[in-house]
Amino acid sequence: MTQVASTPERQIPAGAAVRDDDNAVVNVEALGRALLGKWADVRLQARALAATEALHTPAGLSYTEHRERVMTQMKLLADSKAVHRAFPAYVGGEDNHGGNVAGFDELVVADPSLQIKAGVQWGLFGGAVMHLGTREHHEKWLPGIMNLEIPGCFAMTETGHGSDVASIATTAEYDPAAEEFIINTPFRAAWKDYIGNAAVHGRAAVVFAHLITAGVDHGVHAFYVDLRNDDGFLPGIGGEDDGVKGGLNGIDNGRLHFTNVRIPRTNLLNRYGDVAADGTYTSPIESPGRRFFTMIGTLVQGRVSLDGAAVAASKMALKTAIQYGTERRQFNGASDITEEVLMDYQQHQRRLLPRLATTYAAAFAHEELLQKFDDVFSGAHDTDEDRQDLETLAAGLKSLSTWHALDTLQEAREATGGAGFLAENRLTALRADLDIYVTFEGDNTVLLQLVAKRLLADYAKEFVGADFGVLARYAVGQATDRTMHRTGLRQIVQAFADTGSEKKSAIALRDPRTQRDLLTDRVGTMVAEVAGALREARRLPKDKGAAVFNNNQHDLIEAARAHSELLQWEAFTRALENIEDDGTRQVMTWLRDLFGLCLIEKNLSWYLMHGRLSSQRARTLGPYINRLLAKIRPHALDLVDAFGYGPDHLRASIASGAEKARQDEAMEYQRLMRASGASPVDEKILIQRKKQAAKAKR
């Protein structure tokens, strides 16, 4: 089991106002257990594995060297059976879907290239065979996929079509005489592109193509296709190396193309659609659209995994930056002798602590997403509505967490100055590697549009009086509030209530009911406004309707973002209920308040323009956030220590305590110099003495 690294003595910010209720103490061990969640044992096993030197990649390798090192590391993962948990028990797996993703999350700690290559092999390639194939396919191919005898590719994305999977151009036309499918990429833009394992290591692929039989296109299906043998590509198959990328250079991404490549009829992964020997197509799902989304929905594991990996990367970045910020001293503020610790500066707290609060919110939301994912794929709760909920949650949370990871890594890099730019501290490498996460498994902006469409559908159900389920909680009680907002009554009522002390306004903002109301109301109002604007589009010709939708696309996506942020806030609030230690719960409540109030501050113009906040109450927001920062500051190291990442995980010298040793050495040197009386006189002091002497003569 990996132990939490010891850290230097906590530093109380100079001049911070400490009240009686500010004496809370964080129980780091208990908070760490809460963060580990349901699959704690799996996470700890994965962290222990990620801490082993054999899975680490030194900086400075060429991309070809990096690729081969990662492939060697993949074999270590296969031998340790650390990546087989989700596969069926009858082929040597554990049928443990949630635990599998929980363990996968932690591989980013070792090397993001290793994590993503493992995700391609066992999550995408193996996952497609498992979820889209039948037991016959499982028994034929999964053992080789699991032990890495069959390194594989997930060949969905094309040069001409990325997130728009339904529009890919690759075809698989059935030849009944030979009982074979013929795979073709009919033009250059139809080549499969950015495909992990395609450039060097892939021996087979799950290829997504339009299934055509008897002259009918039945839409996109998945086919198992052998790619290479020891001599290279098989006949009819070709490809190119994508070359050096902006990050993740341990993965051999490449392009694939197919010219009259014949595969057996039984290589169709036929769980949701099958072709008989005579070419007759059958499917258990009659609707082509629903069939397509059901097949694609089974592959949601990738988005769930990226959400967790992004949270883990944010934790590492903040542990490094906050550890350094509590040790690094810069400028003499309150003392002529001792320089200030960076974390004692309010602006430094503003840079890092709100991102710490967001990381906690994202972590708690990910744990709930993971539980939802496990419920669906274990069969515990696997209705159509459950799958739609899972897809929507994964799309929204993956978008927020991957964007947040990039933002946090960049801020951590800047907050650690030149030291953070050194490769040995990993922040720049992690930032480069995680850049692609925002477009992996669906571009974030496109994913938020998916969330928004679900919100509109739920809103429409509410409009006709239907019970639209858990994802539309934002609409509860909105009717009365909308009436007040439209008439301006709400603003008048609040302005009246706000007259009086500033403290009263601040207290109202820290009330979780107020935060929930403000966050919920914004989502509900935004969805209602967009729904109203789009209502007439349904009656217009297709081109004009598309134009109306396009004119409202930004507002639609912002509503989806606001909804996903609300889900994170609610997950954080639910997590507080499970924290038994009073001191820890108090500090975590401050952190939850910081997250909620920073969301409101970020969108303050919306709240003012829509009359949700009076200008008087809005003016109390910034000062109250600053007071929260001062409350949280003494606990910053405890909060990042609870993440559970030690030196072997971080592998960053600036998070090792070395900076504190340097600062202590410098202060001791200055102390000894002053005590010896041998210190040179500061020129400014000499000038001051001369001025005083001249003044005395006058």
C-alpha positions as CSV (number, residue, x, y, z in Angstrom):
1,M,0.0,0.0,0.0
2,T,1.3,3.4,-0.9
3,Q,1.7,5.7,2.1
4,V,0.9,9.4,2.1
5,A,4.1,11.4,2.0
6,S,5.0,13.3,5.0
7,T,5.0,17.1,4.6
8,P,6.6,20.0,6.3
9,E,4.9,21.8,9.2
10,R,1.8,23.7,8.2
11,Q,2.1,27.4,7.9
12,I,-0.7,29.7,9.1
13,P,-1.1,32.7,6.8
14,A,0.2,35.9,8.3
15,G,-2.5,38.3,9.4
16,A,-5.3,35.8,8.8
17,A,-8.4,36.4,10.9
18,V,-9.0,33.3,13.0
19,R,-12.3,33.0,14.8
20,D,-13.3,30.3,17.3
21,D,-14.9,28.2,14.6
22,D,-11.8,28.4,12.4
23,N,-9.9,25.9,14.6
24,A,-11.1,22.9,12.6
25,V,-8.5,20.2,11.9
26,V,-8.6,18.0,8.8
27,N,-8.4,14.2,9.4
28,V,-6.2,13.5,6.3
29,E,-6.4,9.7,6.6
30,A,-10.2,9.7,6.8
31,L,-10.6,12.3,4.0
32,G,-8.2,10.2,1.9
33,R,-10.4,7.1,2.4
34,A,-13.5,9.1,1.4
35,L,-11.8,10.2,-1.8
36,L,-10.8,6.6,-2.7
37,G,-14.4,5.7,-2.9
38,K,-16.1,2.3,-3.3
39,W,-13.2,0.7,-5.2
40,A,-10.5,1.8,-2.7
41,D,-8.6,-1.4,-2.7
42,V,-8.4,-1.4,-6.5
43,R,-7.2,2.2,-6.5
44,L,-4.5,1.5,-4.0
45,Q,-3.3,-1.5,-5.9
46,A,-3.1,0.6,-9.1
47,R,-1.2,3.3,-7.3
48,A,1.3,0.9,-5.9
49,L,1.8,-0.4,-9.5
50,A,2.0,3.2,-10.9
51,A,4.8,3.9,-8.3
52,T,7.1,1.2,-9.7
53,E,10.0,2.5,-11.6
54,A,9.5,0.1,-14.5
55,L,6.4,2.0,-15.5
56,H,8.0,5.4,-15.5
57,T,9.4,7.1,-18.6
58,P,12.4,9.4,-18.3
59,A,12.3,12.7,-20.0
60,G,14.2,13.2,-23.3
61,L,13.4,9.9,-25.0
62,S,12.8,10.0,-28.8
63,Y,9.3,9.2,-29.8
64,T,10.4,5.8,-31.2
65,E,12.2,5.0,-27.9
66,H,9.2,6.1,-26.0
67,R,6.9,3.9,-28.0
68,E,8.9,0.8,-27.4
69,R,9.3,1.5,-23.7
70,V,5.5,1.8,-23.4
71,M,4.9,-1.4,-25.3
72,T,7.3,-3.2,-22.8
73,Q,5.3,-1.6,-19.9
74,M,2.1,-2.9,-21.5
75,K,3.4,-6.4,-21.1
76,L,4.0,-5.7,-17.4
77,L,0.4,-4.6,-17.1
78,A,-0.9,-7.7,-18.8
79,D,1.3,-10.0,-16.7
80,S,0.0,-8.3,-13.5
81,K,-3.6,-8.7,-14.7
82,A,-4.1,-5.1,-13.7
83,V,-6.2,-4.4,-16.8
84,H,-8.5,-7.5,-17.0
85,R,-11.1,-6.7,-14.3
86,A,-13.9,-5.7,-16.7
87,F,-13.7,-8.8,-18.9
88,P,-16.1,-11.8,-18.4
89,A,-15.2,-14.3,-15.8
90,Y,-15.4,-17.1,-18.4
91,V,-12.3,-15.7,-20.2
92,G,-10.4,-14.9,-17.0
93,G,-11.8,-11.5,-16.1
94,E,-13.7,-10.4,-13.0
95,D,-16.9,-8.7,-14.4
96,N,-15.8,-5.7,-12.3
97,H,-16.6,-2.7,-14.5
98,G,-16.4,0.1,-11.9
99,G,-13.2,-1.3,-10.3
100,N,-11.6,-1.6,-13.7
101,V,-12.1,2.1,-14.5
102,A,-11.0,3.1,-11.0
103,G,-7.8,1.3,-11.5
104,F,-7.4,2.7,-15.0
105,D,-7.7,6.2,-13.6
106,E,-4.5,5.8,-11.7
107,L,-2.3,4.8,-14.6
108,V,-2.0,8.5,-15.6
109,V,0.2,8.8,-12.5
110,A,2.8,6.5,-14.1
111,D,2.7,7.9,-17.7
112,P,-0.3,9.2,-19.6
113,S,1.0,7.5,-22.8
114,L,0.9,4.1,-21.0
115,Q,-2.6,4.9,-19.7
116,I,-4.0,5.8,-23.1
117,K,-2.2,2.9,-24.9
118,A,-3.7,0.6,-22.3
119,G,-7.1,2.2,-22.9
120,V,-6.8,1.6,-26.6
121,Q,-5.9,-2.1,-26.1
122,W,-8.1,-3.2,-23.3
123,G,-10.8,-0.4,-23.1
124,L,-11.5,0.4,-26.8
125,F,-10.3,-2.6,-28.8
126,G,-11.0,-5.2,-26.2
127,G,-14.1,-3.3,-25.0
128,A,-15.6,-3.2,-28.5
129,V,-15.1,-7.0,-28.9
130,M,-16.7,-7.5,-25.5
131,H,-19.6,-5.1,-25.8
132,L,-20.5,-5.4,-29.5
133,G,-19.6,-9.1,-30.0
134,T,-21.1,-12.3,-28.7
135,R,-19.7,-15.1,-26.5
136,E,-18.3,-16.8,-29.6
137,H,-16.3,-13.7,-30.3
138,H,-15.2,-13.3,-26.7
139,E,-13.8,-16.8,-26.5
140,K,-12.1,-16.6,-29.8
141,W,-10.3,-13.2,-29.4
142,L,-10.5,-11.9,-25.8
143,P,-7.8,-14.2,-24.3
144,G,-5.3,-13.0,-26.9
145,I,-6.4,-9.4,-26.4
146,M,-6.0,-9.7,-22.6
147,N,-2.5,-11.2,-22.6
148,L,-1.4,-8.9,-25.4
149,E,-0.8,-11.6,-28.0
150,I,-3.2,-9.6,-30.2
151,P,-2.2,-5.9,-29.9
152,G,-5.1,-4.0,-31.5
153,C,-6.7,-0.8,-32.8
154,F,-10.0,0.9,-32.4
155,A,-10.5,2.1,-36.0
156,M,-13.5,4.5,-35.8
157,T,-12.2,8.1,-36.5
158,E,-11.6,9.1,-40.1
159,T,-9.6,12.0,-41.5
160,G,-12.8,13.5,-42.7
161,H,-15.1,12.7,-39.8
162,G,-14.2,12.7,-36.1
163,S,-17.0,13.1,-33.7
164,D,-19.6,12.6,-36.4
165,V,-19.4,8.8,-36.4
166,A,-22.7,8.3,-38.3
167,S,-21.2,10.1,-41.4
168,I,-18.0,8.0,-41.7
169,A,-17.4,6.8,-45.3
170,T,-15.7,3.3,-44.9
171,T,-18.0,0.5,-46.2
172,A,-18.4,-3.2,-45.5
173,E,-20.4,-4.7,-48.3
174,Y,-21.6,-8.3,-48.0
175,D,-20.8,-10.9,-50.7
176,P,-23.3,-13.8,-50.1
177,A,-21.5,-16.0,-52.7
178,A,-18.3,-16.0,-50.6
179,E,-20.0,-15.3,-47.2
180,E,-17.6,-12.4,-46.7
181,F,-17.7,-8.7,-46.1
182,I,-15.5,-6.5,-48.3
183,I,-14.0,-3.5,-46.5
184,N,-13.2,-0.4,-48.5
185,T,-12.1,3.2,-47.7
186,P,-13.4,4.7,-51.0
187,F,-11.4,8.0,-50.9
188,R,-8.5,9.6,-48.9
189,A,-10.6,11.4,-46.3
190,A,-12.2,8.0,-45.4
191,W,-8.9,6.7,-44.1
192,K,-9.0,5.8,-40.5
193,D,-6.8,8.4,-38.7
194,Y,-5.2,9.1,-35.3
195,I,-5.6,5.4,-34.5
196,G,-3.6,4.2,-31.5
197,N,-1.4,1.2,-32.2
198,A,-1.9,1.6,-36.0
199,A,1.6,2.8,-36.9
200,V,3.6,0.0,-35.5
201,H,2.1,-2.5,-33.0
202,G,-1.4,-3.2,-34.0
203,R,-2.1,-6.8,-35.3
204,A,-5.9,-6.4,-35.6
205,A,-8.5,-3.8,-35.4
206,V,-12.2,-3.3,-34.7
207,V,-13.1,-1.3,-37.8
208,F,-16.3,0.8,-37.9
209,A,-18.0,0.9,-41.3
210,H,-21.4,1.1,-43.0
211,L,-22.8,-2.4,-43.3
212,I,-24.3,-2.9,-46.8
213,T,-26.2,-6.0,-47.8
214,A,-28.6,-6.6,-50.6
215,G,-28.2,-3.0,-51.7
216,V,-29.3,-1.6,-48.3
217,D,-27.1,0.5,-46.0
218,H,-27.9,-0.6,-42.4
219,G,-25.7,2.1,-40.8
220,V,-22.4,1.9,-38.9
221,H,-21.4,-1.5,-37.5
222,A,-18.2,-2.9,-36.1
223,F,-16.0,-5.6,-37.7
224,Y,-13.0,-7.5,-36.5
225,V,-10.2,-7.2,-39.1
226,D,-6.7,-8.7,-39.0
227,L,-4.1,-6.0,-40.0
228,R,-0.6,-7.4,-39.9
229,N,1.5,-10.5,-39.6
230,D,5.3,-10.8,-38.9
231,D,5.9,-9.5,-42.5
232,G,3.8,-6.4,-42.2
233,F,0.4,-5.3,-43.5
234,L,-1.8,-8.0,-45.0
235,P,-3.0,-7.7,-48.6
236,G,-5.3,-4.8,-49.3
237,I,-4.3,-2.9,-46.1
238,G,-2.0,0.0,-45.9
239,G,-1.2,2.8,-43.6
240,E,1.0,5.7,-42.4
241,D,2.6,6.8,-39.2
242,D,1.1,10.0,-37.8
243,G,4.6,10.9,-36.5
244,V,5.5,13.2,-33.6
245,K,2.5,14.7,-31.7
246,G,2.2,17.5,-29.2
247,G,2.0,14.9,-26.4
248,L,1.4,11.2,-25.8
249,N,4.4,10.3,-28.0
250,G,4.6,6.8,-26.4
251,I,1.6,5.8,-28.5
252,D,2.1,4.9,-32.2
253,N,-0.9,6.7,-33.7
254,G,-1.3,6.1,-37.4
255,R,-3.6,5.9,-40.4
256,L,-5.2,2.8,-42.0
257,H,-6.8,2.3,-45.4
258,F,-8.5,-0.7,-46.9
259,T,-8.9,-1.8,-50.5
260,N,-11.2,-4.8,-51.1
261,V,-10.2,-6.4,-47.8
262,R,-12.3,-9.6,-47.4
263,I,-13.2,-10.9,-43.9
264,P,-15.4,-13.8,-42.9
265,R,-19.1,-13.0,-42.3
266,T,-18.6,-14.1,-38.6
267,N,-16.2,-11.3,-38.1
268,L,-19.1,-8.9,-37.8
269,L,-19.5,-8.1,-34.1
270,N,-23.2,-8.9,-34.2
271,R,-24.7,-8.3,-30.8
272,Y,-27.0,-5.6,-32.2
273,G,-27.1,-6.5,-35.9
274,D,-26.4,-9.7,-37.8
275,V,-26.2,-10.9,-41.4
276,A,-27.3,-14.4,-42.3
277,A,-25.4,-16.5,-44.9
278,D,-27.9,-15.4,-47.6
279,G,-27.4,-11.7,-46.8
280,T,-30.5,-11.2,-44.7
281,Y,-30.1,-8.5,-42.1
282,T,-31.7,-8.8,-38.6
283,S,-31.4,-6.8,-35.5
284,P,-33.0,-6.9,-32.0
285,I,-33.4,-3.1,-32.3
286,E,-35.8,-2.1,-35.1
287,S,-35.0,1.6,-35.2
288,P,-31.7,2.3,-37.1
289,G,-31.2,5.5,-35.1
290,R,-31.7,3.8,-31.8
291,R,-29.6,0.9,-32.8
292,F,-26.7,3.2,-33.7
293,F,-26.8,5.1,-30.5
294,T,-27.1,1.9,-28.5
295,M,-24.0,0.5,-30.1
296,I,-22.0,3.7,-29.6
297,G,-23.4,4.0,-26.1
298,T,-21.8,0.7,-25.1
299,L,-18.4,2.4,-25.6
300,V,-19.0,5.1,-23.0
301,Q,-16.3,3.6,-20.8
302,G,-13.7,5.8,-22.6
303,R,-15.4,9.0,-21.5
304,V,-15.8,7.8,-17.9
305,S,-12.1,6.8,-17.8
306,L,-10.9,10.1,-19.2
307,D,-13.0,11.9,-16.6
308,G,-11.2,10.0,-13.8
309,A,-7.8,10.4,-15.3
310,A,-8.2,14.2,-15.7
311,V,-9.2,14.4,-12.0
312,A,-6.1,12.4,-11.0
313,A,-3.9,14.7,-13.1
314,S,-5.4,17.8,-11.5
315,K,-4.7,16.3,-8.0
316,M,-1.1,15.7,-8.9
317,A,-0.7,19.2,-10.2
318,L,-2.2,20.8,-7.2
319,K,-0.2,18.6,-4.7
320,T,3.0,19.8,-6.5
321,A,2.0,23.5,-6.7
322,I,0.6,23.8,-3.2
323,Q,3.5,21.9,-1.6
324,Y,5.9,24.2,-3.4
325,G,3.8,27.3,-2.5
326,T,3.9,26.6,1.2
327,E,7.8,26.3,1.1
328,R,8.9,28.9,-1.5
329,R,9.5,32.4,0.0
330,Q,9.4,35.5,-2.1
331,F,9.6,39.2,-1.1
332,N,9.5,40.8,2.3
333,G,6.0,41.9,3.0
334,A,5.3,41.8,6.7
335,S,8.9,41.5,7.9
336,D,12.2,43.1,7.1
337,I,13.9,39.8,7.9
338,T,11.7,36.9,6.7
339,E,10.3,36.6,3.2
340,E,6.7,35.6,2.7
341,V,5.6,32.1,1.8
342,L,3.8,32.2,-1.6
343,M,0.7,30.6,-0.3
344,D,0.3,33.5,2.2
345,Y,-0.4,35.9,-0.7
346,Q,-4.1,36.3,-1.4
347,Q,-3.6,36.2,-5.1
348,H,-1.7,33.0,-4.9
349,Q,-4.5,31.5,-2.9
350,R,-6.9,32.8,-5.6
351,R,-4.9,31.0,-8.2
352,L,-4.8,27.6,-6.6
353,L,-7.5,27.2,-3.9
354,P,-10.6,27.6,-6.2
355,R,-9.0,25.0,-8.5
356,L,-8.5,22.8,-5.5
357,A,-12.2,23.1,-4.7
358,T,-13.1,22.3,-8.3
359,T,-10.9,19.2,-8.2
360,Y,-12.7,18.0,-5.1
361,A,-16.1,18.6,-6.8
362,A,-14.9,16.8,-9.9
363,A,-13.6,13.9,-7.8
364,F,-16.9,13.4,-6.0
365,A,-18.8,13.7,-9.2
366,H,-16.6,11.1,-10.9
367,E,-17.2,8.6,-8.1
368,E,-21.0,9.0,-8.7
369,L,-20.4,8.6,-12.4
370,L,-18.4,5.5,-11.8
371,Q,-21.2,4.0,-9.7
372,K,-23.7,4.8,-12.4
373,F,-21.4,3.1,-15.0
374,D,-21.0,0.0,-12.9
375,D,-24.7,-0.2,-12.3
376,V,-25.4,-0.2,-16.0
377,F,-22.7,-2.6,-17.1
378,S,-23.2,-5.0,-14.2
379,G,-26.9,-5.1,-15.1
380,A,-27.9,-3.8,-11.6
381,H,-29.7,-0.9,-13.2
382,D,-29.7,-1.2,-17.0
383,T,-32.7,0.3,-18.6
384,D,-32.7,2.6,-21.6
385,E,-33.2,5.5,-19.3
386,D,-30.2,4.4,-17.2
387,R,-28.0,4.2,-20.3
388,Q,-29.2,7.6,-21.5
389,D,-28.5,9.1,-18.1
390,L,-25.0,7.5,-18.1
391,E,-24.2,8.8,-21.5
392,T,-25.3,12.3,-20.6
393,L,-23.5,12.4,-17.3
394,A,-20.3,11.0,-18.9
395,A,-20.4,13.6,-21.7
396,G,-20.9,16.5,-19.3
397,L,-18.4,15.5,-16.6
398,K,-15.7,14.4,-19.0
399,S,-15.9,17.8,-20.7
400,L,-15.6,19.8,-17.5
401,S,-12.8,17.7,-15.9
402,T,-10.6,17.5,-18.9
403,W,-10.8,21.3,-19.5
404,H,-10.2,21.8,-15.8
405,A,-7.1,19.5,-15.9
406,L,-5.5,21.6,-18.6
407,D,-6.3,24.9,-16.8
408,T,-5.0,23.5,-13.5
409,L,-1.8,22.1,-15.0
410,Q,-1.1,25.5,-16.7
411,E,-1.8,27.5,-13.5
412,A,0.3,25.1,-11.4
413,R,3.1,25.6,-13.9
414,E,2.9,29.4,-13.7
415,A,2.5,29.3,-9.9
416,T,5.7,27.3,-9.6
417,G,7.7,29.8,-11.8
418,G,10.8,28.6,-13.6
419,A,11.0,25.5,-11.5
420,G,7.6,24.4,-12.8
421,F,9.0,24.7,-16.4
422,L,11.7,22.1,-15.8
423,A,10.9,18.7,-17.2
424,E,11.9,17.0,-14.0
425,N,8.8,18.4,-12.3
426,R,6.5,16.9,-14.9
427,L,4.0,19.7,-15.2
428,T,4.8,20.7,-18.8
429,A,4.8,17.0,-19.9
430,L,1.5,16.3,-18.2
431,R,0.0,19.5,-19.8
432,A,1.1,18.4,-23.2
433,D,-0.1,14.8,-22.8
434,L,-3.5,15.8,-21.5
435,D,-4.1,18.4,-24.2
436,I,-5.7,15.7,-26.4
437,Y,-8.0,14.6,-23.6
438,V,-10.4,17.5,-24.5
439,T,-11.0,15.9,-27.9
440,F,-10.5,12.2,-27.1
441,E,-13.7,10.2,-27.1
442,G,-15.6,13.2,-28.5
443,D,-14.7,16.9,-28.7
444,N,-15.9,18.5,-25.4
445,T,-17.9,21.2,-27.2
446,V,-19.8,18.5,-29.2
447,L,-20.3,16.5,-26.0
448,L,-21.9,19.5,-24.3
449,Q,-24.2,19.8,-27.2
450,L,-25.3,16.2,-26.6
451,V,-26.0,17.2,-23.0
452,A,-27.9,20.2,-24.1
453,K,-30.1,18.2,-26.4
454,R,-31.0,15.9,-23.5
455,L,-31.8,18.9,-21.3
456,L,-34.2,20.2,-24.1
457,A,-35.8,16.8,-24.4
458,D,-36.3,16.7,-20.6
459,Y,-37.7,20.2,-20.6
460,A,-40.2,19.3,-23.3
461,K,-41.3,16.3,-21.2
462,E,-41.8,18.6,-18.2
463,F,-43.8,21.0,-20.4
464,V,-46.3,18.2,-21.1
465,G,-46.4,17.1,-17.5
466,A,-44.2,14.1,-17.8
467,D,-41.8,12.9,-15.0
468,F,-38.5,13.4,-16.7
469,G,-36.2,11.9,-14.1
470,V,-33.0,12.7,-12.3
471,L,-31.2,14.8,-14.9
472,A,-33.9,17.5,-14.9
473,R,-34.0,18.4,-11.3
474,Y,-33.3,22.0,-12.3
475,A,-37.0,22.5,-13.2
476,V,-38.4,21.9,-9.7
477,G,-40.2,25.0,-8.5
478,Q,-39.3,27.1,-11.5
479,A,-42.7,28.3,-12.6
480,T,-43.3,30.7,-9.7
481,D,-39.8,32.0,-9.8
482,R,-40.0,32.7,-13.6
483,T,-43.1,34.8,-13.0
484,M,-41.3,36.9,-10.4
485,H,-38.2,37.3,-12.6
486,R,-40.3,38.3,-15.7
487,T,-42.1,41.0,-13.7
488,G,-38.9,42.2,-11.9
489,L,-40.5,41.3,-8.5
490,R,-37.6,39.0,-7.6
491,Q,-35.0,41.8,-7.9
492,I,-37.2,44.2,-5.9
493,V,-37.8,41.6,-3.2
494,Q,-34.1,40.8,-2.9
495,A,-33.0,44.4,-3.0
496,F,-35.4,45.0,-0.1
497,A,-34.1,42.0,1.8
498,D,-30.5,43.1,1.2
499,T,-30.9,46.5,2.7
500,G,-29.0,46.4,6.0
501,S,-25.8,44.8,7.0
502,E,-23.2,43.4,4.5
503,K,-22.9,40.4,6.9
504,K,-26.5,39.5,6.3
505,S,-25.8,39.2,2.5
506,A,-22.7,37.2,3.0
507,I,-24.5,34.8,5.3
508,A,-27.2,34.3,2.7
509,L,-24.6,33.4,0.0
510,R,-22.9,30.8,2.2
511,D,-26.2,29.1,2.8
512,P,-26.2,25.9,0.6
513,R,-29.9,26.4,-0.2
514,T,-29.0,29.8,-1.6
515,Q,-26.1,28.4,-3.7
516,R,-28.3,25.6,-5.0
517,D,-31.1,27.9,-5.8
518,L,-28.8,30.3,-7.7
519,L,-27.0,27.5,-9.6
520,T,-30.3,25.6,-10.3
521,D,-32.2,28.7,-11.4
522,R,-29.5,29.6,-13.9
523,V,-29.7,26.2,-15.6
524,G,-33.5,26.2,-15.7
525,T,-33.8,29.7,-17.0
526,M,-31.1,29.1,-19.7
527,V,-32.8,25.9,-20.9
528,A,-36.2,27.5,-20.9
529,E,-34.9,30.5,-22.9
530,V,-33.3,28.3,-25.5
531,A,-36.3,26.0,-25.7
532,G,-38.5,29.0,-26.3
533,A,-36.2,30.2,-29.1
534,L,-36.1,26.8,-30.7
535,R,-39.8,26.0,-30.4
536,E,-40.7,27.6,-33.7
537,A,-37.8,25.9,-35.5
538,R,-39.7,22.7,-35.7
539,R,-42.2,24.2,-38.0
540,L,-39.7,25.7,-40.4
541,P,-38.1,24.2,-43.4
542,K,-34.9,22.1,-42.6
543,D,-32.4,24.8,-43.7
544,K,-34.2,27.6,-41.8
545,G,-34.6,25.4,-38.7
546,A,-30.9,24.6,-38.8
547,A,-30.1,28.3,-38.9
548,V,-32.3,29.0,-35.8
549,F,-30.5,26.2,-34.0
550,N,-27.1,27.5,-35.0
551,N,-28.0,31.0,-33.8
552,N,-28.7,29.5,-30.3
553,Q,-25.9,27.0,-30.2
554,H,-23.7,29.0,-27.9
555,D,-26.5,29.5,-25.4
556,L,-27.3,25.8,-25.6
557,I,-23.8,24.7,-24.8
558,E,-23.5,27.2,-22.0
559,A,-26.7,25.8,-20.5
560,A,-25.1,22.3,-20.7
561,R,-21.9,23.5,-19.0
562,A,-24.0,25.2,-16.2
563,H,-25.9,21.9,-15.7
564,S,-22.8,19.9,-15.4
565,E,-21.3,22.3,-12.9
566,L,-24.5,22.0,-10.9
567,L,-24.1,18.2,-10.9
568,Q,-20.6,18.6,-9.5
569,W,-21.8,21.0,-6.8
570,E,-24.5,18.5,-5.8
571,A,-22.1,15.6,-5.7
572,F,-19.8,17.7,-3.5
573,T,-22.7,18.5,-1.2
574,R,-23.8,14.8,-1.0
575,A,-20.2,13.8,-0.1
576,L,-20.2,16.2,2.9
577,E,-23.0,14.1,4.4
578,N,-20.7,11.1,4.5
579,I,-17.8,12.9,6.4
580,E,-18.2,12.0,10.1
581,D,-15.3,14.0,11.5
582,D,-16.6,17.5,12.5
583,G,-13.4,19.4,11.7
584,T,-12.9,17.7,8.3
585,R,-16.6,18.4,7.5
586,Q,-16.2,22.1,8.4
587,V,-13.2,22.6,6.2
588,M,-14.8,20.6,3.3
589,T,-17.9,22.8,3.7
590,W,-15.8,25.9,3.3
591,L,-14.2,24.3,0.2
592,R,-17.7,23.4,-1.2
593,D,-18.8,27.0,-0.6
594,L,-15.7,28.2,-2.4
595,F,-16.6,26.1,-5.4
596,G,-20.2,27.2,-5.5
597,L,-19.5,30.9,-5.0
598,C,-16.7,30.9,-7.6
599,L,-19.2,29.5,-10.1
600,I,-21.6,32.4,-9.2
601,E,-18.7,34.9,-9.4
602,K,-17.7,33.6,-12.8
603,N,-21.2,34.2,-14.1
604,L,-22.0,37.3,-12.0
605,S,-23.0,39.3,-15.1
606,W,-25.7,36.8,-15.9
607,Y,-27.1,36.9,-12.3
608,L,-27.2,40.7,-12.4
609,M,-28.7,41.0,-15.8
610,H,-31.4,38.5,-15.0
611,G,-32.2,40.0,-11.6
612,R,-31.1,37.1,-9.5
613,L,-28.7,39.1,-7.4
614,S,-28.9,42.7,-6.4
615,S,-25.8,44.8,-6.9
616,Q,-25.5,45.1,-3.1
617,R,-25.4,41.4,-2.6
618,A,-23.1,40.9,-5.6
619,R,-20.6,43.3,-4.0
620,T,-20.3,41.0,-1.0
621,L,-19.3,38.0,-3.1
622,G,-15.6,38.8,-3.7
623,P,-14.8,39.8,-0.1
624,Y,-16.6,36.7,1.2
625,I,-14.6,34.5,-1.2
626,N,-11.4,36.1,0.1
627,R,-12.4,35.3,3.6
628,L,-13.0,31.7,2.6
629,L,-9.5,31.6,1.1
630,A,-8.0,32.7,4.4
631,K,-10.0,30.0,6.3
632,I,-8.9,27.3,3.9
633,R,-5.3,28.4,3.6
634,P,-4.1,26.7,6.8
635,H,-5.5,23.4,5.6
636,A,-4.2,23.5,2.1
637,L,-1.5,20.9,2.6
638,D,-3.8,18.6,4.4
639,L,-6.3,18.8,1.6
640,V,-3.7,17.9,-1.1
641,D,-2.1,15.2,1.1
642,A,-5.5,13.5,1.3
643,F,-5.2,12.8,-2.4
644,G,-2.7,10.1,-1.4
645,Y,0.0,10.7,-3.9
646,G,3.6,10.3,-2.6
647,P,7.0,11.1,-4.1
648,D,7.0,8.0,-6.3
649,H,3.8,9.2,-7.9
650,L,4.6,12.9,-8.2
651,R,8.3,12.5,-9.2
652,A,8.6,16.3,-8.9
653,S,11.6,17.6,-7.0
654,I,9.7,20.8,-6.1
655,A,7.2,18.7,-4.2
656,S,9.8,16.8,-2.2
657,G,10.6,19.2,0.6
658,A,13.8,20.3,-1.1
659,E,12.6,23.9,-1.4
660,K,12.0,24.2,2.3
661,A,15.5,22.9,3.0
662,R,16.9,25.6,0.7
663,Q,14.8,28.3,2.3
664,D,15.8,27.2,5.8
665,E,19.4,27.2,4.8
666,A,19.1,30.8,3.4
667,M,17.4,32.1,6.6
668,E,19.9,30.4,8.8
669,Y,22.7,32.0,6.8
670,Q,21.1,35.4,7.2
671,R,20.6,34.9,10.9
672,L,24.2,33.9,11.5
673,M,25.5,36.9,9.4
674,R,23.4,39.3,11.5
675,A,24.5,37.7,14.7
676,S,28.2,37.9,13.7
677,G,27.9,41.6,13.0
678,A,29.9,41.0,9.7
679,S,26.9,41.7,7.4
680,P,27.6,44.5,5.0
681,V,25.4,47.6,5.5
682,D,22.5,48.0,3.1
683,E,23.1,51.1,0.9
684,K,19.5,52.3,1.6
685,I,20.2,52.2,5.3
686,L,23.4,54.2,4.8
687,I,21.6,56.8,2.8
688,Q,19.0,57.1,5.5
689,R,21.6,57.6,8.1
690,K,23.2,60.3,6.1
691,K,19.9,62.1,5.7
692,Q,19.3,61.9,9.4
693,A,22.8,63.2,10.2
694,A,22.3,66.1,7.8
695,K,18.9,66.9,9.3
696,A,20.5,66.9,12.8
697,K,23.1,69.4,11.8
698,R,20.4,71.8,10.6
